[in-house]
Amino acid sequence: MESSHIPLHKWLQGFHLMASSKKGFSAHQLHRTIKVTYKSA
């Protein structure tokens, strides 16, 4: 996170989505939801 170009609010949104999901959250779904690259997700 320290040298990342991704804003902090997107990190926090990603943490929240993964933590609140009962069955898990795929990287592809995270990439589409918070609008970051698939590699970043």
mmCIF entry with sequence, helices, sheets and N, C-alpha, C, O atoms, coordinates in Angstrom:
data_MODEL
# 
_entry.id   MODEL 
# 
_entity.id                         1 
_entity.type                       polymer 
_entity.pdbx_number_of_molecules   1 
# 
_entity_poly.entity_id                      1 
_entity_poly.type                           'polypeptide(L)' 
_entity_poly.nstd_linkage                   no 
_entity_poly.nstd_monomer                   no 
_entity_poly.pdbx_seq_one_letter_code       MESSHIPLHKWLQGFHLMASSKKGFSAHQLHRTIKVTYKSA 
_entity_poly.pdbx_seq_one_letter_code_can   MESSHIPLHKWLQGFHLMASSKKGFSAHQLHRTIKVTYKSA 
_entity_poly.pdbx_strand_id                 A 
# 
loop_
_entity_poly_seq.entity_id 
_entity_poly_seq.num 
_entity_poly_seq.mon_id 
_entity_poly_seq.hetero 
1 1  MET n 
1 2  GLU n 
1 3  SER n 
1 4  SER n 
1 5  HIS n 
1 6  ILE n 
1 7  PRO n 
1 8  LEU n 
1 9  HIS n 
1 10 LYS n 
1 11 TRP n 
1 12 LEU n 
1 13 GLN n 
1 14 GLY n 
1 15 PHE n 
1 16 HIS n 
1 17 LEU n 
1 18 MET n 
1 19 ALA n 
1 20 SER n 
1 21 SER n 
1 22 LYS n 
1 23 LYS n 
1 24 GLY n 
1 25 PHE n 
1 26 SER n 
1 27 ALA n 
1 28 HIS n 
1 29 GLN n 
1 30 LEU n 
1 31 HIS n 
1 32 ARG n 
1 33 THR n 
1 34 ILE n 
1 35 LYS n 
1 36 VAL n 
1 37 THR n 
1 38 TYR n 
1 39 LYS n 
1 40 SER n 
1 41 ALA n 
# 
_struct_asym.id          A 
_struct_asym.entity_id   1 
# 
loop_
_struct_conf.conf_type_id 
_struct_conf.id 
_struct_conf.pdbx_PDB_helix_id 
_struct_conf.beg_label_comp_id 
_struct_conf.beg_label_asym_id 
_struct_conf.beg_label_seq_id 
_struct_conf.pdbx_beg_PDB_ins_code 
_struct_conf.end_label_comp_id 
_struct_conf.end_label_asym_id 
_struct_conf.end_label_seq_id 
_struct_conf.pdbx_end_PDB_ins_code 
_struct_conf.beg_auth_comp_id 
_struct_conf.beg_auth_asym_id 
_struct_conf.beg_auth_seq_id 
_struct_conf.end_auth_comp_id 
_struct_conf.end_auth_asym_id 
_struct_conf.end_auth_seq_id 
_struct_conf.pdbx_PDB_helix_class 
_struct_conf.details 
_struct_conf.pdbx_PDB_helix_length 
HELX_P HELX_P1 AA1 LEU A 8  ? SER A 20 ? LEU A 8  SER A 20 1 ? 13 
HELX_P HELX_P2 AA2 ALA A 27 ? ILE A 34 ? ALA A 27 ILE A 34 1 ? 8  
# 
_struct_conf_type.id          HELX_P 
_struct_conf_type.criteria    ? 
_struct_conf_type.reference   ? 
# 
loop_
_atom_site.group_PDB 
_atom_site.id 
_atom_site.type_symbol 
_atom_site.label_atom_id 
_atom_site.label_alt_id 
_atom_site.label_comp_id 
_atom_site.label_asym_id 
_atom_site.label_entity_id 
_atom_site.label_seq_id 
_atom_site.pdbx_PDB_ins_code 
_atom_site.Cartn_x 
_atom_site.Cartn_y 
_atom_site.Cartn_z 
_atom_site.occupancy 
_atom_site.B_iso_or_equiv 
_atom_site.pdbx_formal_charge 
_atom_site.auth_seq_id 
_atom_site.auth_comp_id 
_atom_site.auth_asym_id 
_atom_site.auth_atom_id 
_atom_site.pdbx_PDB_model_num 
ATOM 1   N N  . MET A 1 1  ? 0.821   -1.189  0.000   1.00 0.00 ? 1  MET A N  1 
ATOM 2   C CA . MET A 1 1  ? 0.000   0.000   0.000   1.00 0.00 ? 1  MET A CA 1 
ATOM 3   C C  . MET A 1 1  ? 0.871   1.262   0.000   1.00 0.00 ? 1  MET A C  1 
ATOM 4   O O  . MET A 1 1  ? 0.442   2.302   -0.498  1.00 0.00 ? 1  MET A O  1 
ATOM 5   N N  . GLU A 1 2  ? 2.061   1.185   0.540   1.00 0.00 ? 2  GLU A N  1 
ATOM 6   C CA . GLU A 1 2  ? 2.884   2.374   0.720   1.00 0.00 ? 2  GLU A CA 1 
ATOM 7   C C  . GLU A 1 2  ? 3.254   3.047   -0.604  1.00 0.00 ? 2  GLU A C  1 
ATOM 8   O O  . GLU A 1 2  ? 3.115   4.263   -0.736  1.00 0.00 ? 2  GLU A O  1 
ATOM 9   N N  . SER A 1 3  ? 3.714   2.286   -1.565  1.00 0.00 ? 3  SER A N  1 
ATOM 10  C CA . SER A 1 3  ? 4.147   2.897   -2.832  1.00 0.00 ? 3  SER A CA 1 
ATOM 11  C C  . SER A 1 3  ? 3.123   2.673   -3.949  1.00 0.00 ? 3  SER A C  1 
ATOM 12  O O  . SER A 1 3  ? 3.460   2.740   -5.131  1.00 0.00 ? 3  SER A O  1 
ATOM 13  N N  . SER A 1 4  ? 1.904   2.414   -3.573  1.00 0.00 ? 4  SER A N  1 
ATOM 14  C CA . SER A 1 4  ? 0.847   2.162   -4.545  1.00 0.00 ? 4  SER A CA 1 
ATOM 15  C C  . SER A 1 4  ? 0.253   3.471   -5.051  1.00 0.00 ? 4  SER A C  1 
ATOM 16  O O  . SER A 1 4  ? 0.198   4.466   -4.329  1.00 0.00 ? 4  SER A O  1 
ATOM 17  N N  . HIS A 1 5  ? -0.187  3.451   -6.299  1.00 0.00 ? 5  HIS A N  1 
ATOM 18  C CA . HIS A 1 5  ? -0.847  4.624   -6.874  1.00 0.00 ? 5  HIS A CA 1 
ATOM 19  C C  . HIS A 1 5  ? -2.367  4.547   -6.726  1.00 0.00 ? 5  HIS A C  1 
ATOM 20  O O  . HIS A 1 5  ? -3.092  5.411   -7.219  1.00 0.00 ? 5  HIS A O  1 
ATOM 21  N N  . ILE A 1 6  ? -2.834  3.513   -6.047  1.00 0.00 ? 6  ILE A N  1 
ATOM 22  C CA . ILE A 1 6  ? -4.268  3.331   -5.835  1.00 0.00 ? 6  ILE A CA 1 
ATOM 23  C C  . ILE A 1 6  ? -4.678  4.155   -4.609  1.00 0.00 ? 6  ILE A C  1 
ATOM 24  O O  . ILE A 1 6  ? -4.035  4.059   -3.564  1.00 0.00 ? 6  ILE A O  1 
ATOM 25  N N  . PRO A 1 7  ? -5.736  4.961   -4.722  1.00 0.00 ? 7  PRO A N  1 
ATOM 26  C CA . PRO A 1 7  ? -6.175  5.778   -3.582  1.00 0.00 ? 7  PRO A CA 1 
ATOM 27  C C  . PRO A 1 7  ? -6.589  4.929   -2.378  1.00 0.00 ? 7  PRO A C  1 
ATOM 28  O O  . PRO A 1 7  ? -7.038  3.793   -2.527  1.00 0.00 ? 7  PRO A O  1 
ATOM 29  N N  . LEU A 1 8  ? -6.431  5.493   -1.202  1.00 0.00 ? 8  LEU A N  1 
ATOM 30  C CA . LEU A 1 8  ? -6.736  4.790   0.035   1.00 0.00 ? 8  LEU A CA 1 
ATOM 31  C C  . LEU A 1 8  ? -8.187  4.346   0.102   1.00 0.00 ? 8  LEU A C  1 
ATOM 32  O O  . LEU A 1 8  ? -8.468  3.258   0.605   1.00 0.00 ? 8  LEU A O  1 
ATOM 33  N N  . HIS A 1 9  ? -9.114  5.155   -0.390  1.00 0.00 ? 9  HIS A N  1 
ATOM 34  C CA . HIS A 1 9  ? -10.531 4.780   -0.316  1.00 0.00 ? 9  HIS A CA 1 
ATOM 35  C C  . HIS A 1 9  ? -10.824 3.526   -1.127  1.00 0.00 ? 9  HIS A C  1 
ATOM 36  O O  . HIS A 1 9  ? -11.732 2.774   -0.776  1.00 0.00 ? 9  HIS A O  1 
ATOM 37  N N  . LYS A 1 10 ? -10.074 3.278   -2.210  1.00 0.00 ? 10 LYS A N  1 
ATOM 38  C CA . LYS A 1 10 ? -10.278 2.047   -2.986  1.00 0.00 ? 10 LYS A CA 1 
ATOM 39  C C  . LYS A 1 10 ? -9.727  0.844   -2.231  1.00 0.00 ? 10 LYS A C  1 
ATOM 40  O O  . LYS A 1 10 ? -10.310 -0.238  -2.296  1.00 0.00 ? 10 LYS A O  1 
ATOM 41  N N  . TRP A 1 11 ? -8.612  1.013   -1.514  1.00 0.00 ? 11 TRP A N  1 
ATOM 42  C CA . TRP A 1 11 ? -8.087  -0.053  -0.676  1.00 0.00 ? 11 TRP A CA 1 
ATOM 43  C C  . TRP A 1 11 ? -9.108  -0.435  0.385   1.00 0.00 ? 11 TRP A C  1 
ATOM 44  O O  . TRP A 1 11 ? -9.404  -1.613  0.585   1.00 0.00 ? 11 TRP A O  1 
ATOM 45  N N  . LEU A 1 12 ? -9.642  0.574   1.060   1.00 0.00 ? 12 LEU A N  1 
ATOM 46  C CA . LEU A 1 12 ? -10.595 0.317   2.133   1.00 0.00 ? 12 LEU A CA 1 
ATOM 47  C C  . LEU A 1 12 ? -11.880 -0.317  1.607   1.00 0.00 ? 12 LEU A C  1 
ATOM 48  O O  . LEU A 1 12 ? -12.447 -1.200  2.250   1.00 0.00 ? 12 LEU A O  1 
ATOM 49  N N  . GLN A 1 13 ? -12.335 0.129   0.449   1.00 0.00 ? 13 GLN A N  1 
ATOM 50  C CA . GLN A 1 13 ? -13.534 -0.454  -0.149  1.00 0.00 ? 13 GLN A CA 1 
ATOM 51  C C  . GLN A 1 13 ? -13.284 -1.921  -0.489  1.00 0.00 ? 13 GLN A C  1 
ATOM 52  O O  . GLN A 1 13 ? -14.156 -2.763  -0.274  1.00 0.00 ? 13 GLN A O  1 
ATOM 53  N N  . GLY A 1 14 ? -12.110 -2.231  -1.016  1.00 0.00 ? 14 GLY A N  1 
ATOM 54  C CA . GLY A 1 14 ? -11.755 -3.613  -1.331  1.00 0.00 ? 14 GLY A CA 1 
ATOM 55  C C  . GLY A 1 14 ? -11.686 -4.489  -0.091  1.00 0.00 ? 14 GLY A C  1 
ATOM 56  O O  . GLY A 1 14 ? -12.166 -5.623  -0.101  1.00 0.00 ? 14 GLY A O  1 
ATOM 57  N N  . PHE A 1 15 ? -11.087 -3.966  0.987   1.00 0.00 ? 15 PHE A N  1 
ATOM 58  C CA . PHE A 1 15 ? -11.037 -4.705  2.253   1.00 0.00 ? 15 PHE A CA 1 
ATOM 59  C C  . PHE A 1 15 ? -12.435 -4.999  2.762   1.00 0.00 ? 15 PHE A C  1 
ATOM 60  O O  . PHE A 1 15 ? -12.730 -6.109  3.206   1.00 0.00 ? 15 PHE A O  1 
ATOM 61  N N  . HIS A 1 16 ? -13.286 -3.997  2.693   1.00 0.00 ? 16 HIS A N  1 
ATOM 62  C CA . HIS A 1 16 ? -14.659 -4.158  3.179   1.00 0.00 ? 16 HIS A CA 1 
ATOM 63  C C  . HIS A 1 16 ? -15.420 -5.205  2.360   1.00 0.00 ? 16 HIS A C  1 
ATOM 64  O O  . HIS A 1 16 ? -16.108 -6.058  2.922   1.00 0.00 ? 16 HIS A O  1 
ATOM 65  N N  . LEU A 1 17 ? -15.296 -5.139  1.050   1.00 0.00 ? 17 LEU A N  1 
ATOM 66  C CA . LEU A 1 17 ? -16.000 -6.092  0.186   1.00 0.00 ? 17 LEU A CA 1 
ATOM 67  C C  . LEU A 1 17 ? -15.544 -7.523  0.464   1.00 0.00 ? 17 LEU A C  1 
ATOM 68  O O  . LEU A 1 17 ? -16.369 -8.433  0.540   1.00 0.00 ? 17 LEU A O  1 
ATOM 69  N N  . MET A 1 18 ? -14.243 -7.723  0.616   1.00 0.00 ? 18 MET A N  1 
ATOM 70  C CA . MET A 1 18 ? -13.741 -9.079  0.859   1.00 0.00 ? 18 MET A CA 1 
ATOM 71  C C  . MET A 1 18 ? -14.119 -9.577  2.254   1.00 0.00 ? 18 MET A C  1 
ATOM 72  O O  . MET A 1 18 ? -14.430 -10.755 2.428   1.00 0.00 ? 18 MET A O  1 
ATOM 73  N N  . ALA A 1 19 ? -14.094 -8.696  3.233   1.00 0.00 ? 19 ALA A N  1 
ATOM 74  C CA . ALA A 1 19 ? -14.410 -9.109  4.601   1.00 0.00 ? 19 ALA A CA 1 
ATOM 75  C C  . ALA A 1 19 ? -15.901 -9.382  4.795   1.00 0.00 ? 19 ALA A C  1 
ATOM 76  O O  . ALA A 1 19 ? -16.274 -10.245 5.590   1.00 0.00 ? 19 ALA A O  1 
ATOM 77  N N  . SER A 1 20 ? -16.750 -8.656  4.079   1.00 0.00 ? 20 SER A N  1 
ATOM 78  C CA . SER A 1 20 ? -18.186 -8.808  4.280   1.00 0.00 ? 20 SER A CA 1 
ATOM 79  C C  . SER A 1 20 ? -18.811 -9.901  3.408   1.00 0.00 ? 20 SER A C  1 
ATOM 80  O O  . SER A 1 20 ? -19.978 -10.249 3.590   1.00 0.00 ? 20 SER A O  1 
ATOM 81  N N  . SER A 1 21 ? -18.047 -10.434 2.476   1.00 0.00 ? 21 SER A N  1 
ATOM 82  C CA . SER A 1 21 ? -18.566 -11.473 1.594   1.00 0.00 ? 21 SER A CA 1 
ATOM 83  C C  . SER A 1 21 ? -18.511 -12.832 2.284   1.00 0.00 ? 21 SER A C  1 
ATOM 84  O O  . SER A 1 21 ? -17.469 -13.210 2.821   1.00 0.00 ? 21 SER A O  1 
ATOM 85  N N  . LYS A 1 22 ? -19.615 -13.568 2.275   1.00 0.00 ? 22 LYS A N  1 
ATOM 86  C CA . LYS A 1 22 ? -19.665 -14.873 2.933   1.00 0.00 ? 22 LYS A CA 1 
ATOM 87  C C  . LYS A 1 22 ? -18.912 -15.946 2.154   1.00 0.00 ? 22 LYS A C  1 
ATOM 88  O O  . LYS A 1 22 ? -18.246 -16.792 2.750   1.00 0.00 ? 22 LYS A O  1 
ATOM 89  N N  . LYS A 1 23 ? -19.013 -15.918 0.832   1.00 0.00 ? 23 LYS A N  1 
ATOM 90  C CA . LYS A 1 23 ? -18.404 -16.967 0.017   1.00 0.00 ? 23 LYS A CA 1 
ATOM 91  C C  . LYS A 1 23 ? -17.070 -16.549 -0.597  1.00 0.00 ? 23 LYS A C  1 
ATOM 92  O O  . LYS A 1 23 ? -16.500 -17.298 -1.390  1.00 0.00 ? 23 LYS A O  1 
ATOM 93  N N  . GLY A 1 24 ? -16.570 -15.390 -0.252  1.00 0.00 ? 24 GLY A N  1 
ATOM 94  C CA . GLY A 1 24 ? -15.330 -14.919 -0.842  1.00 0.00 ? 24 GLY A CA 1 
ATOM 95  C C  . GLY A 1 24 ? -15.606 -13.947 -1.978  1.00 0.00 ? 24 GLY A C  1 
ATOM 96  O O  . GLY A 1 24 ? -16.751 -13.745 -2.383  1.00 0.00 ? 24 GLY A O  1 
ATOM 97  N N  . PHE A 1 25 ? -14.547 -13.357 -2.476  1.00 0.00 ? 25 PHE A N  1 
ATOM 98  C CA . PHE A 1 25 ? -14.687 -12.324 -3.499  1.00 0.00 ? 25 PHE A CA 1 
ATOM 99  C C  . PHE A 1 25 ? -13.563 -12.531 -4.496  1.00 0.00 ? 25 PHE A C  1 
ATOM 100 O O  . PHE A 1 25 ? -12.393 -12.445 -4.122  1.00 0.00 ? 25 PHE A O  1 
ATOM 101 N N  . SER A 1 26 ? -13.878 -12.798 -5.743  1.00 0.00 ? 26 SER A N  1 
ATOM 102 C CA . SER A 1 26 ? -12.840 -13.070 -6.727  1.00 0.00 ? 26 SER A CA 1 
ATOM 103 C C  . SER A 1 26 ? -12.124 -11.788 -7.143  1.00 0.00 ? 26 SER A C  1 
ATOM 104 O O  . SER A 1 26 ? -12.665 -10.690 -7.016  1.00 0.00 ? 26 SER A O  1 
ATOM 105 N N  . ALA A 1 27 ? -10.914 -11.944 -7.637  1.00 0.00 ? 27 ALA A N  1 
ATOM 106 C CA . ALA A 1 27 ? -10.132 -10.799 -8.097  1.00 0.00 ? 27 ALA A CA 1 
ATOM 107 C C  . ALA A 1 27 ? -10.815 -10.130 -9.285  1.00 0.00 ? 27 ALA A C  1 
ATOM 108 O O  . ALA A 1 27 ? -10.781 -8.907  -9.419  1.00 0.00 ? 27 ALA A O  1 
ATOM 109 N N  . HIS A 1 28 ? -11.431 -10.931 -10.140 1.00 0.00 ? 28 HIS A N  1 
ATOM 110 C CA . HIS A 1 28 ? -12.115 -10.361 -11.306 1.00 0.00 ? 28 HIS A CA 1 
ATOM 111 C C  . HIS A 1 28 ? -13.315 -9.517  -10.867 1.00 0.00 ? 28 HIS A C  1 
ATOM 112 O O  . HIS A 1 28 ? -13.559 -8.443  -11.416 1.00 0.00 ? 28 HIS A O  1 
ATOM 113 N N  . GLN A 1 29 ? -14.046 -9.999  -9.894  1.00 0.00 ? 29 GLN A N  1 
ATOM 114 C CA . GLN A 1 29 ? -15.199 -9.258  -9.394  1.00 0.00 ? 29 GLN A CA 1 
ATOM 115 C C  . GLN A 1 29 ? -14.734 -7.974  -8.695  1.00 0.00 ? 29 GLN A C  1 
ATOM 116 O O  . GLN A 1 29 ? -15.368 -6.929  -8.837  1.00 0.00 ? 29 GLN A O  1 
ATOM 117 N N  . LEU A 1 30 ? -13.641 -8.048  -7.949  1.00 0.00 ? 30 LEU A N  1 
ATOM 118 C CA . LEU A 1 30 ? -13.092 -6.868  -7.283  1.00 0.00 ? 30 LEU A CA 1 
ATOM 119 C C  . LEU A 1 30 ? -12.634 -5.839  -8.312  1.00 0.00 ? 30 LEU A C  1 
ATOM 120 O O  . LEU A 1 30 ? -12.870 -4.643  -8.144  1.00 0.00 ? 30 LEU A O  1 
ATOM 121 N N  . HIS A 1 31 ? -11.992 -6.293  -9.354  1.00 0.00 ? 31 HIS A N  1 
ATOM 122 C CA . HIS A 1 31 ? -11.522 -5.419  -10.428 1.00 0.00 ? 31 HIS A CA 1 
ATOM 123 C C  . HIS A 1 31 ? -12.684 -4.664  -11.074 1.00 0.00 ? 31 HIS A C  1 
ATOM 124 O O  . HIS A 1 31 ? -12.568 -3.472  -11.362 1.00 0.00 ? 31 HIS A O  1 
ATOM 125 N N  . ARG A 1 32 ? -13.795 -5.353  -11.301 1.00 0.00 ? 32 ARG A N  1 
ATOM 126 C CA . ARG A 1 32 ? -14.960 -4.698  -11.913 1.00 0.00 ? 32 ARG A CA 1 
ATOM 127 C C  . ARG A 1 32 ? -15.667 -3.767  -10.941 1.00 0.00 ? 32 ARG A C  1 
ATOM 128 O O  . ARG A 1 32 ? -16.157 -2.714  -11.349 1.00 0.00 ? 32 ARG A O  1 
ATOM 129 N N  . THR A 1 33 ? -15.732 -4.130  -9.667  1.00 0.00 ? 33 THR A N  1 
ATOM 130 C CA . THR A 1 33 ? -16.484 -3.358  -8.674  1.00 0.00 ? 33 THR A CA 1 
ATOM 131 C C  . THR A 1 33 ? -15.810 -2.042  -8.321  1.00 0.00 ? 33 THR A C  1 
ATOM 132 O O  . THR A 1 33 ? -16.459 -0.996  -8.309  1.00 0.00 ? 33 THR A O  1 
ATOM 133 N N  . ILE A 1 34 ? -14.507 -2.084  -8.033  1.00 0.00 ? 34 ILE A N  1 
ATOM 134 C CA . ILE A 1 34 ? -13.834 -0.844  -7.605  1.00 0.00 ? 34 ILE A CA 1 
ATOM 135 C C  . ILE A 1 34 ? -13.066 -0.158  -8.734  1.00 0.00 ? 34 ILE A C  1 
ATOM 136 O O  . ILE A 1 34 ? -12.382 0.842   -8.512  1.00 0.00 ? 34 ILE A O  1 
ATOM 137 N N  . LYS A 1 35 ? -13.185 -0.709  -9.955  1.00 0.00 ? 35 LYS A N  1 
ATOM 138 C CA . LYS A 1 35 ? -12.604 -0.109  -11.151 1.00 0.00 ? 35 LYS A CA 1 
ATOM 139 C C  . LYS A 1 35 ? -11.091 0.119   -11.060 1.00 0.00 ? 35 LYS A C  1 
ATOM 140 O O  . LYS A 1 35 ? -10.594 1.231   -11.238 1.00 0.00 ? 35 LYS A O  1 
ATOM 141 N N  . VAL A 1 36 ? -10.380 -0.980  -10.775 1.00 0.00 ? 36 VAL A N  1 
ATOM 142 C CA . VAL A 1 36 ? -8.931  -0.996  -10.840 1.00 0.00 ? 36 VAL A CA 1 
ATOM 143 C C  . VAL A 1 36 ? -8.547  -2.083  -11.850 1.00 0.00 ? 36 VAL A C  1 
ATOM 144 O O  . VAL A 1 36 ? -9.407  -2.840  -12.300 1.00 0.00 ? 36 VAL A O  1 
ATOM 145 N N  . THR A 1 37 ? -7.266  -2.162  -12.206 1.00 0.00 ? 37 THR A N  1 
ATOM 146 C CA . THR A 1 37 ? -6.868  -3.187  -13.150 1.00 0.00 ? 37 THR A CA 1 
ATOM 147 C C  . THR A 1 37 ? -6.972  -4.565  -12.496 1.00 0.00 ? 37 THR A C  1 
ATOM 148 O O  . THR A 1 37 ? -6.960  -4.690  -11.272 1.00 0.00 ? 37 THR A O  1 
ATOM 149 N N  . TYR A 1 38 ? -7.071  -5.576  -13.323 1.00 0.00 ? 38 TYR A N  1 
ATOM 150 C CA . TYR A 1 38 ? -7.173  -6.948  -12.822 1.00 0.00 ? 38 TYR A CA 1 
ATOM 151 C C  . TYR A 1 38 ? -5.893  -7.305  -12.053 1.00 0.00 ? 38 TYR A C  1 
ATOM 152 O O  . TYR A 1 38 ? -5.951  -7.992  -11.033 1.00 0.00 ? 38 TYR A O  1 
ATOM 153 N N  . LYS A 1 39 ? -4.750  -6.841  -12.541 1.00 0.00 ? 39 LYS A N  1 
ATOM 154 C CA . LYS A 1 39 ? -3.477  -7.113  -11.880 1.00 0.00 ? 39 LYS A CA 1 
ATOM 155 C C  . LYS A 1 39 ? -3.453  -6.500  -10.478 1.00 0.00 ? 39 LYS A C  1 
ATOM 156 O O  . LYS A 1 39 ? -2.917  -7.104  -9.548  1.00 0.00 ? 39 LYS A O  1 
ATOM 157 N N  . SER A 1 40 ? -4.023  -5.318  -10.323 1.00 0.00 ? 40 SER A N  1 
ATOM 158 C CA . SER A 1 40 ? -4.069  -4.672  -9.003  1.00 0.00 ? 40 SER A CA 1 
ATOM 159 C C  . SER A 1 40 ? -5.006  -5.408  -8.074  1.00 0.00 ? 40 SER A C  1 
ATOM 160 O O  . SER A 1 40 ? -4.739  -5.522  -6.878  1.00 0.00 ? 40 SER A O  1 
ATOM 161 N N  . ALA A 1 41 ? -6.100  -5.905  -8.615  1.00 0.00 ? 41 ALA A N  1 
ATOM 162 C CA . ALA A 1 41 ? -7.087  -6.623  -7.790  1.00 0.00 ? 41 ALA A CA 1 
ATOM 163 C C  . ALA A 1 41 ? -6.498  -7.938  -7.329  1.00 0.00 ? 41 ALA A C  1 
ATOM 164 O O  . ALA A 1 41 ? -7.161  -8.698  -6.624  1.00 0.00 ? 41 ALA A O  1 
# 
